[in-house]
Amino acid sequence: MGTPSAPGPLLIACALGIEQFALRAGGRGGAGGPVTVVRTGMGPAAAERAVTRMLADPALAGAAVLATGFCAGLAPGMHPGDLVVAEETRDPRATTACAGTGLLVKALARAVPGRTVHTGPLTGSDHVVRGPERSALRATGAIAVDMESAATLLSAVRGGERPVAAVRVVVDAPEHELVRIGTVRGGISAFRVLRSVLPAFFEWHRSLLLPRR
């Protein structure tokens, strides 16, 4: 067996300015290695371009990649502020397995006590999903949908073998759609949760002790 090494860099990718602001407001203390937060812009194409560009930097060689931000929940009973830890991400091109799902669930329970954490497949879309389309995606087994996670993780693993994960905060759920009254309250709840998750990300990152080559 090789001797474990300290974790390498961590790249955290989000799409929106408000998501990036929440993560920065949460601070970066306690990371196991260099941490970069990148705002990719909305949509799978933007996420793919941004992540591919970032991972071309030698300073991020072998970096673990974690996609985060807000999502739409697909499962009945989900509420704004719930957390989704992906077991895998899906889009029409590929399914990407996530690393350390169980560890992330436990770390999030400590970082954001009292919040419900859901695990399962996280599916990708190139547009906002509503109504019947939401039900159709749920029928595939997916528990949540967003526009960037699948593209982010697929781009990451295409750039080289590395640990990847996706953690999303529900801002929109079947009984709490964005068009309904209460959207602002739900958005504030999701923002506060996202602001609190970094310690869990850092714990996941520190646990990625890979053998020296």
Phi, psi and chi 1 to 4 in degrees:
 res  aa     phi    psi   chi1   chi2   chi3   chi4
   1 MET       -  143.3  -67.3 -180.0   60.6      -
   2 GLY   -78.1  162.2      -      -      -      -
   3 THR   -79.7  128.2  -58.2      -      -      -
   4 PRO   -60.3  145.1  -22.3   34.1      -      -
   5 SER  -114.6  164.6   62.1      -      -      -
   6 ALA   -66.3  151.1      -      -      -      -
   7 PRO   -58.6  145.8  -20.9   31.6      -      -
   8 GLY   -80.0 -156.4      -      -      -      -
   9 PRO   -66.8  158.5  -17.1   30.4      -      -
  10 LEU  -124.4  126.4  171.2   61.4      -      -
  11 LEU  -108.9  119.1  178.0   64.2      -      -
  12 ILE  -106.6  122.9  -60.2  173.9      -      -
  13 ALA  -114.0  131.8      -      -      -      -
  14 CYS  -136.6  166.0   61.4      -      -      -
  15 ALA   -98.8  -37.5      -      -      -      -
  16 LEU  -106.7  153.6  -56.1  175.9      -      -
  17 GLY   -60.3  -38.9      -      -      -      -
  18 ILE   -68.0  -31.9 -168.1  170.9      -      -
  19 GLU   -68.1  -44.6  -65.3  167.7  -20.9      -
  20 GLN   -61.5  -40.3 -173.2  180.0   46.5      -
  21 PHE   -63.1  -42.5  179.0   73.1      -      -
  22 ALA   -61.3  -43.1      -      -      -      -
  23 LEU   -66.5  -41.1  -67.2  165.1      -      -
  24 ARG   -67.1  -36.1  -73.8  177.9  171.7  170.2
  25 ALA   -65.0  -25.4      -      -      -      -
  26 GLY   -78.7  -10.4      -      -      -      -
  27 GLY    81.3  170.0      -      -      -      -
  28 ARG  -126.7    9.6  -62.2 -169.3 -169.5  178.0
  29 GLY   -64.2  143.0      -      -      -      -
  30 GLY    94.0    4.8      -      -      -      -
  31 ALA   -69.2  153.0      -      -      -      -
  32 GLY   -87.6   -2.4      -      -      -      -
  33 GLY  -171.3 -175.4      -      -      -      -
  34 PRO   -59.0  136.5  -20.0   31.1      -      -
  35 VAL  -121.2  131.9  178.4      -      -      -
  36 THR  -123.7  129.0  -59.4      -      -      -
  37 VAL  -107.3  122.4  177.2      -      -      -
  38 VAL  -118.0  134.2   59.7      -      -      -
  39 ARG   -92.5  116.5  175.5 -174.8  172.8 -172.9
  40 THR   -87.3  -23.1   64.9      -      -      -
  41 GLY    90.5  164.8      -      -      -      -
  42 MET   -80.3  145.1  -71.9 -176.8   62.6      -
  43 GLY    96.8  157.0      -      -      -      -
  44 PRO   -64.4  -37.1   18.6  -30.0      -      -
  45 ALA   -65.4  -43.3      -      -      -      -
  46 ALA   -64.2  -41.1      -      -      -      -
  47 ALA   -63.0  -43.8      -      -      -      -
  48 GLU   -62.4  -45.0 -175.9  170.1   -4.8      -
  49 ARG   -62.2  -46.7  -75.0 -167.0  -59.3  -90.8
  50 ALA   -66.1  -44.0      -      -      -      -
  51 VAL   -68.7  -41.1  172.1      -      -      -
  52 THR   -60.8  -42.8  -60.8      -      -      -
  53 ARG   -63.8  -44.7 -178.1 -179.8   68.5 -110.0
  54 MET   -63.9  -42.2  -66.5  -62.8  -65.2      -
  55 LEU   -76.0   -9.2  -67.2  177.4      -      -
  56 ALA   -75.7  -13.8      -      -      -      -
  57 ASP   -74.0  123.5 -176.3  -16.3      -      -
  58 PRO   -55.0  -28.0  -25.2   34.3      -      -
  59 ALA   -65.5  -19.6      -      -      -      -
  60 LEU  -108.3   17.7  -70.4  174.7      -      -
  61 ALA   -58.6  127.5      -      -      -      -
  62 GLY    74.3    9.7      -      -      -      -
  63 ALA   -61.8  140.7      -      -      -      -
  64 ALA   -71.3  147.2      -      -      -      -
  65 VAL  -126.8  130.4  175.0      -      -      -
  66 LEU  -128.7  122.5 -166.7  150.5      -      -
  67 ALA   -92.7  134.8      -      -      -      -
  68 THR  -148.3  177.5 -165.5      -      -      -
  69 GLY   131.1 -154.3      -      -      -      -
  70 PHE   -96.4  161.9  -57.1  130.9      -      -
  71 CYS  -151.3  171.2   71.6      -      -      -
  72 ALA  -102.5  124.6      -      -      -      -
  73 GLY   -77.0  146.0      -      -      -      -
  74 LEU  -109.7  -21.4  -61.0  174.9      -      -
  75 ALA   -86.5  138.7      -      -      -      -
  76 PRO   -57.3  143.2  -23.8   33.9      -      -
  77 GLY    91.3   -6.2      -      -      -      -
  78 MET   -73.5  149.9  -77.4 -176.6  160.3      -
  79 HIS  -133.0  153.1  -63.9   87.9      -      -
  80 PRO   -55.0  134.1  -27.7   37.1      -      -
  81 GLY    98.3  -14.1      -      -      -      -
  82 ASP   -65.9  156.1  -75.4    1.9      -      -
  83 LEU  -108.6  146.1  -73.5  147.0      -      -
  84 VAL  -121.3  121.8  171.1      -      -      -
  85 VAL  -109.1  116.5  178.5      -      -      -
  86 ALA   -75.2  132.8      -      -      -      -
  87 GLU   -81.2  -29.2  -66.2  174.7  -19.8      -
  88 GLU  -158.9  156.4   62.9 -175.1   27.9      -
  89 THR  -112.2  147.7   57.6      -      -      -
  90 ARG  -131.0  140.7  -57.3  171.4  173.7  174.2
  91 ASP  -147.5  176.9   74.5    4.6      -      -
  92 PRO   -59.2  -19.9  -26.9   36.4      -      -
  93 ARG   -87.1  -34.8  -62.2  171.9  -64.9  172.8
  94 ALA  -169.2  164.7      -      -      -      -
  95 THR  -113.3  131.6  -64.5      -      -      -
  96 THR  -116.7  122.4  -55.1      -      -      -
  97 ALA   -76.6  142.0      -      -      -      -
  98 CYS   -99.6  151.6  -63.4      -      -      -
  99 ALA  -102.2  142.3      -      -      -      -
 100 GLY    66.7   35.6      -      -      -      -
 101 THR   -60.4  -47.6  -61.6      -      -      -
 102 GLY   -61.3  -39.1      -      -      -      -
 103 LEU   -64.1  -41.4 -170.7  150.0      -      -
 104 LEU   -64.1  -40.2  -90.2  169.2      -      -
 105 VAL   -59.9  -46.1  170.1      -      -      -
 106 LYS   -66.5  -40.8  -67.5  176.9 -177.7  177.1
 107 ALA   -66.4  -38.1      -      -      -      -
 108 LEU   -68.7  -34.5  -73.2  164.5      -      -
 109 ALA   -62.1  -32.6      -      -      -      -
 110 ARG   -79.5  -37.3  -71.0 -172.6  -74.1  -88.8
 111 ALA   -75.6  -35.7      -      -      -      -
 112 VAL  -130.6   68.9 -162.2      -      -      -
 113 PRO   -60.9  141.4   20.2  -31.3      -      -
 114 GLY    92.0  -12.5      -      -      -      -
 115 ARG   -88.0  139.3  -70.9  -68.2  177.1  179.4
 116 THR   -75.3  133.5  -58.8      -      -      -
 117 VAL  -115.3  123.0 -178.4      -      -      -
 118 HIS  -105.2  142.5  -53.5  -92.4      -      -
 119 THR  -124.0  147.7   59.3      -      -      -
 120 GLY   155.3 -171.2      -      -      -      -
 121 PRO   -70.3  138.5  -19.0   32.8      -      -
 122 LEU  -112.4  119.9  175.3   61.3      -      -
 123 THR  -101.6  155.4 -164.9      -      -      -
 124 GLY  -104.1  153.0      -      -      -      -
 125 SER  -145.0  158.3  175.5      -      -      -
 126 ASP  -102.2   12.8   60.7    1.9      -      -
 127 HIS  -156.1  168.0   59.2  -82.8      -      -
 128 VAL   -70.1  131.1  175.2      -      -      -
 129 VAL  -100.2  131.9  174.3      -      -      -
 130 ARG  -139.0  164.5  -60.3 -165.5 -173.6  -76.9
 131 GLY    49.6 -127.4      -      -      -      -
 132 PRO   -59.6  -34.0  -24.3   34.0      -      -
 133 GLU   -64.8  -36.1 -169.8  175.9    7.5      -
 134 ARG   -61.3  -43.5 -171.7 -170.2  -65.7 -104.7
 135 SER   -64.7  -38.8  -60.7      -      -      -
 136 ALA   -64.1  -40.7      -      -      -      -
 137 LEU   -67.2  -39.0  -71.1  175.5      -      -
 138 ARG   -60.2  -36.0  174.8   59.7 -177.7  159.8
 139 ALA   -64.8  -20.4      -      -      -      -
 140 THR   -80.0   -7.9   69.3      -      -      -
 141 GLY   102.6   -8.6      -      -      -      -
 142 ALA   -69.4  145.6      -      -      -      -
 143 ILE  -104.6  -13.1   63.5  168.0      -      -
 144 ALA  -159.5  163.7      -      -      -      -
 145 VAL  -140.3  142.4   56.7      -      -      -
 146 ASP  -149.2  177.6   74.8   86.8      -      -
 147 MET  -100.1   -7.9  -68.0 -165.9  -73.1      -
 148 GLU  -123.7  -26.8  -63.8   83.7   26.2      -
 149 SER   -59.3  -48.1  -69.0      -      -      -
 150 ALA   -61.6  -44.3      -      -      -      -
 151 ALA   -66.1  -38.3      -      -      -      -
 152 THR   -60.8  -50.6  -67.0      -      -      -
 153 LEU   -71.5  -36.6  -60.5 -161.0      -      -
 154 LEU   -63.3  -43.7 -179.2   57.3      -      -
 155 SER   -62.2  -38.1  -60.6      -      -      -
 156 ALA   -64.6  -46.3      -      -      -      -
 157 VAL   -76.4  -25.4  -62.1      -      -      -
 158 ARG   -68.1  -25.4  -78.7  179.9  169.7  174.3
 159 GLY   -83.3   -1.8      -      -      -      -
 160 GLY   142.1  157.5      -      -      -      -
 161 GLU   -66.0  129.6 -174.3  176.2   -8.8      -
 162 ARG  -166.0  156.6   68.8 -175.4   75.5 -112.7
 163 PRO   -73.9  138.5  -10.6   24.9      -      -
 164 VAL  -135.2  153.9  -65.4      -      -      -
 165 ALA  -155.8  163.6      -      -      -      -
 166 ALA  -140.9  127.6      -      -      -      -
 167 VAL  -129.6  123.6  175.8      -      -      -
 168 ARG  -126.0  152.5  -70.0  -83.8  170.4  170.5
 169 VAL  -107.9  127.2 -177.9      -      -      -
 170 VAL   -69.6  123.9  174.6      -      -      -
 171 VAL  -115.0  -13.9   73.1      -      -      -
 172 ASP  -144.9  124.7  176.0   39.3      -      -
 173 ALA  -135.0  166.7      -      -      -      -
 174 PRO   -51.8  -40.5  -29.9   35.9      -      -
 175 GLU   -94.3    3.2  -66.8   88.8    1.6      -
 176 HIS  -139.7   56.6  -54.8  -89.2      -      -
 177 GLU   -69.3  153.8  -72.2 -160.1   10.2      -
 178 LEU   -59.4  -26.2  -72.5  173.1      -      -
 179 VAL   -79.8   -6.5  -66.5      -      -      -
 180 ARG   -92.9  162.1  -64.4 -175.6 -180.0  180.0
 181 ILE   -60.2  139.8  -64.5  172.1      -      -
 182 GLY   102.7   -2.8      -      -      -      -
 183 THR   -58.3  -44.6  -65.1      -      -      -
 184 VAL   -62.0  -44.4  173.0      -      -      -
 185 ARG   -61.5  -43.7 -177.6  172.4   58.7 -170.7
 186 GLY   -62.9  -38.2      -      -      -      -
 187 GLY   -66.2  -38.9      -      -      -      -
 188 ILE   -64.9  -41.9  -68.4  171.2      -      -
 189 SER   -60.1  -45.7  175.3      -      -      -
 190 ALA   -64.3  -39.7      -      -      -      -
 191 PHE   -61.1  -44.5  176.7   86.6      -      -
 192 ARG   -63.5  -38.0  -72.6  173.8  175.0  166.5
 193 VAL   -66.0  -47.1  172.4      -      -      -
 194 LEU   -60.0  -34.2 -172.7   59.8      -      -
 195 ARG   -66.0  -18.3 -169.0  174.2   56.6 -172.2
 196 SER  -104.4   -1.0  -57.4      -      -      -
 197 VAL   -89.1  -14.4  -64.3      -      -      -
 198 LEU   -55.7  -40.9  -83.5 -179.9      -      -
 199 PRO   -55.7  -35.9  -27.5   36.5      -      -
 200 ALA   -68.0  -39.4      -      -      -      -
 201 PHE   -62.6  -42.7  -64.2  174.0      -      -
 202 PHE   -66.2  -36.4  -63.3  156.9      -      -
 203 GLU   -65.2  -42.9 -174.7  173.0  -20.1      -
 204 TRP   -58.9  -45.6  172.5   78.5      -      -
 205 HIS   -62.4  -44.7 -175.8 -138.1      -      -
 206 ARG   -63.6  -26.0  -72.3 -166.3  -60.4  -90.6
 207 SER   -80.5   -8.7  -60.9      -      -      -
 208 LEU   -84.8   68.1  -58.5  175.3      -      -
 209 LEU   -89.8  101.8  -60.4  177.6      -      -
 210 LEU   -94.0  144.3  -55.6  176.4      -      -
 211 PRO   -61.0  143.7  -20.0   31.2      -      -
 212 ARG   -66.0  144.2  -65.0 -173.2 -173.0  -83.7
 213 ARG   -90.4      -  -64.6 -179.9  177.8  179.0
